[in-house]
Amino acid sequence: MYILGISCYYHDASAALLKDGKIVAAAAEERFTRKKHDVSFPINSINYCLKSQDITIDDIDFISFYEKPFLKFERILYQHLQMFPLSIKTFISSMPSWMNEKVRLIKTIRKKLKYKKDIFFIEHHIAHAASFLLSPFKKAAIITVDGVGEWTTTTYGSGEENKIKLIKEIKFPSSLGMLYSTITSYLGFKVNNSEYKVMGLSSYGIMDKGKNSYYKKLKKIIDIKEDGSYNLDMSYFVYHFADRMPSKKMCNLLNGNIRKPDEKITKRHKDIAAALQMIYEEALFKILDHAQKQTECDNLVLSGGCALNSVANGKIIKNTNFKNLWILPDPGDGGTSIGAAAYAYNSILNKKRNFVLENAYLGPDFSKEQIKEFFDKNHIEYREFKNKQELIKTTTKLIYNNNIVAWFQGRMEFGPRALGSRSILANPCNKDMKDILNKKVKHREDFRPFAPAVCIEDVSKYFECDDPLPKITDFMLAVYSIKKQWHEKIPSVTHVDGSGRLQTIKRENNPLYYGLIREFEKLSNVPIIINTSFNVMGEPIVCSPEEAYNCMMKTGIDFLVIGNFLIKKKNNQKVI
């Protein structure tokens, strides 16, 4: 049985294919269109999923969509009517897409895919919660936190075997996700794209509630109850009727206008980011505490876009009574295509669970012949390795000698994190490497940190982390403190607050990547390398050999290791 999951029209469109209960392929539409956070109908992702199994749309038994369009349309109409006439501008601008596409989704699916069978429509937060069905837990508490689905912004409930029950919810306009996005906008960053920048910036501010004056100011706009329920004072916001987020009242509260994107980041901005992070964590931990008491579960599945807040994720086990934590590699809207497919199979069709998502390598791969054909066609000089050991040793020496190496191997990762398939790798022991990568390769802000990739057996030696370590570190979804004795040894992956968003590597999940780190350990005495996504700021992670080559040519990357081939950057070569 094949089920196709689809997510689109809000942000991070994607498709996922489930075969007899197992996810066999999944990808975000942005990887094919090269449009960051592409929201369009994911025709390219769907075609990839079908091609990966050598099937056609006629082989699909069911399609499952990640939300209920009419229920969402009801909320859109309600909020515009409630705020009329203030909402007239956004109402007029939003209606064409609703009339032409979103409420005609069944017609769109049948026309674009020539599909004639059943289509399931899953509530948005159920699609988030359905990541439980891919977790290693038979029973768990489930928390979902995001901007907004149809009406809902936050839920808690539980899952057992193949059933999910959401017990309580918070509805729009009160939303932790919208609060975080509003301050992201206020700080001059792009909403639904740069919230993680604010999270990284928070480490530079005062992370002390008693000493950070902006914590007290921001607490005026949110009322957090002991059970985790909360309300926003909407006089500080305009997102419920306008195409922007902070109100003038919020600007006055925070002692200044919205920061312009090219404006210098000051101590005030850093303290505001820190205050926001503290408030988010305070609200989240109260939700978690209440859910744990109500469900009496030791296991937690966290989902929704806010589950990408890796700083908070790394504190959950220490600050709550949960003992185990699991998060989908993409817990945001991109991951709901997987959730929708799993929910259709396990809960609607009542099939027994038979699958745990062990890794995120669900995207396209390219054969040796395909890669070589691309090089030969474009007259690109390359070296072909004789075997994997030669590849590993050569690459390791390049990294150890402070070269920046683009690493393109196997199936592309699903989700926003590069996990050793579409990565840029570098030497963490070089104190200048963080600045070099930010300026010459990633072309991004200098305060942004880089992730340490570490072999799973060595984590406790280098990090102050949970024991047992939650599997989410395989997906680079938790930040932990690096032990002080290692700060000077691995300076380019040690953030300003002494932390790192680690990725743990297991031999069975990615033997080539694991072997590379082990070989680097022989040279450096450290089983850790820098891993950052293979892209530049504003572009999606590369998918194809052509995109990999062009990214290298536009940046300060020195070498590209792609399949069994090595490419050295030459100044006289051009972007294709």
C-alpha positions, -999 to 999 in steps of 0.1 A, spaced: 0 0 0 13 34 -10 1 67 7 13 101 -5 15 129 21 13 165 9 20 198 26 17 232 8 4 267 5 15 282 38 53 276 40 78 247 34 58 227 9 68 190 8 58 155 -1 64 122 15 57 86 4 48 58 27 50 22 16 32 -4 38 37 18 68 73 28 62 85 62 50 106 55 19 110 90 4 104 126 14 116 160 2 108 197 4 98 215 -27 124 242 -22 152 218 -30 139 214 -66 126 249 -74 156 266 -55 131 290 -39 137 292 -2 107 280 19 87 274 -13 49 272 -5 37 261 -39 20 228 -48 49 203 -44 48 187 -78 85 182 -80 87 166 -46 58 143 -56 74 133 -88 106 125 -69 88 104 -44 71 84 -72 103 80 -92 122 68 -61 99 37 -60 95 34 -98 57 39 -96 31 62 -110 3 81 -94 -20 52 -103 -1 31 -77 -10 55 -49 -39 41 -28 -45 73 -8 -34 109 -6 -33 126 28 -32 164 31 -18 181 62 -47 204 71 -84 211 65 -86 240 41 -122 250 48 -116 251 85 -86 273 79 -106 295 55 -132 299 83 -105 313 106 -91 336 79 -126 351 72 -134 354 109 -102 373 118 -107 397 88 -143 403 96 -135 408 133 -108 434 126 -126 452 97 -119 478 84 -83 475 97 -80 442 79 -92 453 44 -58 455 28 -46 420 38 -81 406 31 -80 418 -5 -45 406 -11 -51 372 4 -84 363 -12 -72 355 -48 -49 326 -36 -78 312 -15 -103 314 -43 -80 301 -70 -62 274 -52 -66 267 -15 -103 260 -12 -102 242 -45 -75 218 -34 -94 186 -44 -97 199 -79 -61 210 -79 -49 175 -68 -70 157 -94 -60 180 -122 -22 183 -115 -18 146 -106 -46 130 -125 -55 112 -93 -90 97 -89 -89 79 -56 -96 90 -20 -80 120 -4 -78 124 34 -77 159 50 -59 158 84 -62 187 109 -29 206 110 -19 199 146 -29 162 142 -4 161 113 22 176 136 12 152 165 14 122 141 52 123 143 45 102 174 37 74 150 73 74 137 89 77 171 104 48 191 77 51 218 47 29 221 32 55 245 41 92 249 28 126 258 25 148 227 30 186 226 26 207 194 36 244 193 37 265 162 24 298 147 -11 287 137 -28 258 119 -65 261 111 -73 277 145 -49 260 169 -15 272 179 -6 249 208 -19 215 219 -11 187 244 -23 152 244 -10 116 242 -4 88 218 -6 51 224 2 24 198 -15 38 166 -39 62 183 -35 99 191 -57 120 214 -52 158 218 -67 169 251 -63 207 252 -56 234 228 -49 272 226 -63 290 196 -53 319 174 -45 348 179 -26 338 211 5 319 198 40 313 211 51 309 175 36 342 165 52 359 196 86 346 185 81 356 149 69 391 160 101 398 179 121 382 150 105 409 128 111 436 153 148 427 154 150 431 116 150 395 106 127 377 81 97 360 96 92 323 90 129 321 80 151 337 107 137 328 141 167 306 146 190 336 142 172 353 171 177 321 191 214 322 183 216 359 191 200 354 225 232 339 238 249 373 234 223 389 257 217 388 294 202 354 302 191 364 337 155 373 344 164 396 372 190 416 353 175 418 318 151 447 318 135 436 285 123 404 302 100 424 325 88 445 295 80 415 273 62 398 302 36 425 300 24 412 266 19 375 277 1 361 306 14 326 314 -6 304 338 8 276 359 -8 250 337 10 264 306 -20 281 291 -13 316 280 -28 347 265 -12 375 244 -22 411 249 -31 418 212 -27 456 215 11 449 211 5 431 178 -10 437 144 -4 403 127 -41 394 131 -51 422 106 -20 435 89 9 424 68 34 432 96 37 420 132 48 445 159 25 474 168 37 509 176 28 501 212 54 473 212 80 496 197 74 520 225 76 492 250 110 481 237 124 516 235 129 519 198 117 514 162 119 481 143 156 474 134 164 477 97 180 446 81 213 464 75 213 483 108 240 474 134 230 449 160 234 465 195 234 453 230 197 462 232 188 439 204 208 411 220 190 416 253 156 416 237 165 383 219 176 368 253 144 380 270 123 364 243 141 331 246 137 331 284 99 338 281 95 311 254 113 285 276 92 296 307 59 290 288 71 258 272 83 242 304 50 250 321 31 234 292 54 203 295 51 201 333 13 201 330 11 176 302 34 152 320 12 153 351 -19 148 331 -6 120 309 17 104 335 41 96 306 79 96 308 82 99 270 76 131 251 71 138 214 74 175 206 63 189 172 54 221 154 77 248 141 87 258 176 103 224 181 132 237 160 142 258 190 172 236 198 183 258 228 151 250 246 151 214 234 185 208 251 170 219 285 138 198 284 150 167 302 168 187 329 139 210 335 109 187 334 100 152 346 102 137 311 129 111 307 129 106 269 124 130 241 118 126 203 113 151 175 109 146 138 139 158 117 115 185 104 90 192 131 76 223 112 52 224 83 76 206 60 74 175 82 36 174 82 36 156 48 52 127 67 28 131 96 -3 132 73 8 100 56 15 82 88 -18 93 104 -37 80 74 -21 46 75 -19 40 112 -49 59 126 -75 63 99 -69 29 82 -61 14 116 -29 -4 106 -4 -16 132 27 5 135 58 -12 120 83 16 115 106 39 135 123 68 116 160 61 123 175 86 100 166 116 78 182 103 45 150 103 25 158 125 -5 173 121 -39 207 105 -46 229 104 -77 248 75 -92 285 75 -100 275 75 -137 253 105 -133 280 125 -115 307 116 -139 285 125 -169 279 160 -154 316 165 -150 325 153 -184 298 172 -202 310 205 -186 347 198 -189 353 198 -152 386 182 -140 382 156 -112 401 129 -94 384 96 -89 391 77 -56 401 41 -59 381 31 -27 363 46 3 393 45 25 413 67 1 383 91 -1 382 93 37 419 98 43 423 124 16 392 144 27 404 142 63 438 156 55 422 185 36 400 194 65 428 191 90 449 214 69 422 240 72 406 236 38 368 240 35 353 209 20 319 205 5 306 170 12 279 155 -12 271 119 -5 242 95 -8 205 105 -3 197 141 6 185 148 41 149 156 49 145 187 70 163 220 75 195 205 89 224 191 69 233 158 85 263 146 66 249 142 31 247 178 19 272 194 43 301 218 44 329 204 66 358 222 83 383 221 111 368 230 145 403 234 161 411 264 140 400 295 160 395 315 128 373 290 110 340 303 123 347 338 109 361 324 76 330 303 71 306 331 79 323 356 57 337 337 28 314 308 24 280 312 41 279 350 35 259 355 67 260 374 100 292 371 121 274 361 153 260 329 138 275 297 154 284 264 137 275 229 147 299 202 161 294 168 145 306 141 170 307 104 170 280 91 194 304 72 217 323 104 225 295 128 233 297 126 271 334 133 270 329 167 254 293 178 263 273 183 294 243 164 280 214 142 290 219 106 299 205 88 281 210 111 252 178 118 232 178 106 196 170 142 185 208 149 185 210 126 155 189 153 138 209 183 152 179 195 173 194 201 207 220 225 221 242 214 250 270 230 269 305 220 258 327 211 288 350 239 297 383 220 292 374 217 255 365 253 247 400 263 235 405 230 217 374 233 195 368 271 194 350 273 161 321 252 173 319 267 208 293 294 209 297 326 229 279 310 259 300 278 257 274 257 240 271 238 207 242 224 187 256 190 183 250 163 157 257 128 169 269 103 143 262 66 144 282 42 123 250 23 112 233 55 100 261 69 80 293 48 79 312 70 55 306 102 75 313 83 107 346 70 92 356 105 82 352 118 117 371 89 132 400 95 107 400 132 117 404 121 153 436 103 144 451 136 132 436 161 157 429 139 187 393 152 185 364 131 171 346 163 161 343 183 129 324 215 119 292 206 100 271 233 83 246 231 55 257 230 19 242 264 8 247 301 12 224 324 31 190 328 13 193 297 -8 181 261 -1 205 233 6 219 219 -26 202 189 -41 220 180 -74 256 178 -85 252 209 -106 240 229 -76 268 216 -55 294 226 -81 279 261 -86 277 267 -48 314 259 -45 323 282 -74 303 311 -58 319 308 -24 352 302 -5 348 264 -6 382 249 -15 372 213 -25 341 194 -34 339 157 -25 310 142 -44 304 105 -46 338 90 -54 351 122 -69 372 151 -57 370 186 -74 395 213 -66 382 248 -70 400 267 -98 397 304 -103 394 301 -141 363 279 -139 329 294 -141 294 288 -126 274 266 -149 
